[in-house]
Amino acid sequence: MKAIAKTLAAALVGMAMAAAPILAQTVTIDYDHTVNFLKFKTYTWEKIHASDPDVESRITLAMKRDMAGRYMTEVGKGGDVTLTAVEATQNKDEFTTFYNELGSGYAWQRPWGSAGFMDTQATLGDIPLNTLVVDMYDTKTHKLLWRGTVVEPSGGTGDKEDQLMDKAVTLLINKYPPKYKKP
């Protein structure tokens, strides 16, 4: 009887491990390593886009909660940093349209060097669908300071979609602020 229980337990663990990559959210951050992010205390939203307006609300609520945990306060105008968030689920043109409409000197490409689908060699078409991109810009210069991306598993609906989005934002903001090393 114990042998059957051990075999069953091993099979269940194996199935759970095999399914984990399907349910996992891939989080990537990149940032300007010359910036001390601890000096920022307030943020302002510039623009947010998701295919579903309800998702936009979920993103802003989760960001507000998680940024408060990082001692940052949302202000209506003139925050230390400006945030944007975009999630494309229908087609990649959503990313292109979003960044083209930002205007006013906001760029989607990073001014610092690194590799990845968001570096200066990439195009907006290289961003995978079901990706949430959160950008943090210097409010005065519109220079991109920090970018977090979460490639989300698809297929969430209703409460499950709420939980996935909440988890995605929390995973991103858990990586903020990045460690600063004086040059």
C-alpha positions in Angstrom: 0.0 0.0 0.0 2.9 2.4 0.8 4.4 1.7 -2.6 1.2 2.7 -4.4 1.0 5.9 -2.3 4.6 6.8 -3.1 4.1 6.1 -6.8 0.9 8.2 -6.9 2.6 11.0 -5.0 5.6 11.0 -7.4 3.3 11.0 -10.4 1.3 14.0 -9.0 4.5 15.9 -8.3 5.8 15.1 -11.8 2.5 16.3 -13.4 2.6 19.5 -11.3 6.2 20.2 -12.4 5.4 19.6 -16.0 2.5 22.0 -15.9 4.4 24.7 -14.1 6.0 26.2 -17.2 2.5 26.6 -18.8 1.3 28.6 -15.8 4.5 30.5 -15.1 4.8 34.2 -15.8 8.2 35.2 -17.2 9.4 38.4 -15.6 12.2 40.6 -17.0 13.4 44.0 -15.8 16.0 46.3 -17.1 17.0 49.7 -15.9 19.5 52.5 -16.1 22.2 51.4 -13.6 23.4 55.0 -13.1 20.1 56.0 -11.4 19.4 55.9 -7.7 15.7 54.9 -7.6 15.4 55.4 -3.9 15.2 59.2 -4.5 11.8 58.8 -6.3 8.8 59.2 -3.9 5.9 60.0 -6.3 4.6 58.8 -9.6 2.1 60.0 -12.2 0.4 57.9 -14.9 0.9 59.1 -18.5 -1.0 56.3 -20.3 -2.2 52.8 -19.8 -3.6 50.4 -22.4 -5.0 46.9 -22.4 -7.3 45.2 -24.8 -10.0 45.1 -22.1 -10.8 48.3 -20.1 -11.4 46.2 -17.0 -7.8 45.0 -17.3 -6.6 48.6 -17.2 -8.4 49.0 -13.9 -6.8 45.9 -12.5 -3.3 47.1 -13.6 -3.8 50.5 -12.0 -5.2 49.1 -8.7 -2.4 46.5 -8.4 0.3 49.1 -9.3 -1.1 51.6 -6.7 -1.1 48.9 -4.0 2.4 47.5 -4.9 4.0 51.0 -5.4 2.7 52.1 -2.0 4.6 49.1 -0.6 7.7 50.7 -2.2 7.0 54.0 -0.4 5.8 55.7 -3.6 2.7 57.7 -3.8 0.5 58.4 -6.9 0.0 62.0 -7.6 -2.3 63.5 -10.3 0.4 65.5 -12.0 4.1 66.2 -11.7 5.3 63.0 -10.0 9.0 62.2 -9.7 8.5 59.6 -12.4 5.9 58.9 -15.0 4.5 55.4 -15.6 3.1 53.8 -18.7 1.7 50.3 -19.0 0.6 48.4 -22.1 -0.7 44.9 -22.5 -1.4 43.6 -26.0 -3.5 40.5 -26.3 -5.1 40.9 -29.8 -2.2 41.8 -32.0 1.3 43.3 -32.0 0.0 46.6 -33.5 -1.3 47.5 -30.1 2.3 48.0 -28.9 3.2 50.1 -31.9 0.0 52.3 -31.6 0.6 52.7 -27.8 4.2 53.9 -28.1 3.5 56.1 -31.2 0.7 57.9 -29.3 2.8 58.7 -26.3 4.6 61.5 -28.2 6.3 64.3 -26.2 9.7 62.6 -26.4 8.8 59.3 -24.7 10.8 56.5 -26.3 10.2 52.8 -26.0 13.9 51.9 -26.6 16.3 51.9 -23.8 19.1 54.5 -23.9 21.4 52.1 -21.9 23.0 49.1 -23.4 21.8 45.5 -22.9 20.3 42.6 -24.8 16.8 41.4 -25.2 13.7 42.0 -27.2 13.4 45.6 -26.0 16.9 46.8 -26.9 17.8 49.2 -29.7 18.1 46.4 -32.2 14.5 45.3 -31.7 11.3 46.5 -33.2 8.0 46.8 -31.4 6.9 43.8 -33.5 9.4 41.7 -31.5 7.3 42.0 -28.3 5.3 38.7 -27.7 1.6 38.9 -27.4 0.2 38.6 -23.8 3.0 40.7 -22.5 2.5 43.4 -19.9 5.1 46.2 -20.3 5.5 48.8 -17.5 7.8 51.7 -18.2 9.1 54.3 -15.8 10.3 57.6 -17.2 12.0 60.6 -15.7 9.1 63.1 -15.6 11.3 66.1 -16.5 13.4 64.6 -19.3 11.1 61.8 -20.5 14.1 59.5 -20.4 13.3 55.8 -19.9 14.6 54.7 -16.5 13.1 51.3 -15.8 11.2 48.7 -17.7 9.5 45.6 -16.5 7.9 43.0 -18.7 5.8 40.0 -17.8 4.9 37.4 -20.5 1.7 36.1 -19.2 0.1 32.8 -19.6 -3.1 33.0 -21.7 -6.5 31.6 -21.0 -7.5 33.4 -17.9 -11.1 34.6 -17.6 -13.0 36.4 -14.8 -11.5 35.9 -11.4 -8.6 33.8 -12.8 -7.7 36.7 -15.1 -7.8 39.1 -12.2 -5.5 36.9 -10.2 -3.1 36.5 -13.1 -2.9 40.2 -13.7 -2.5 40.9 -10.0 0.3 38.4 -9.8 2.0 39.8 -12.9 2.1 43.3 -11.5 3.2 42.1 -8.1 6.1 40.1 -9.7 7.2 43.2 -11.6 7.1 45.6 -8.6 8.8 43.1 -6.4 11.9 43.8 -8.6 11.6 47.5 -7.9 13.6 49.5 -6.8 16.7 47.9 -8.3 19.9 48.0 -6.2 22.0 51.0 -6.7 25.8 51.0 -6.6 27.6 54.3 -6.4 30.0 54.6 -9.4 
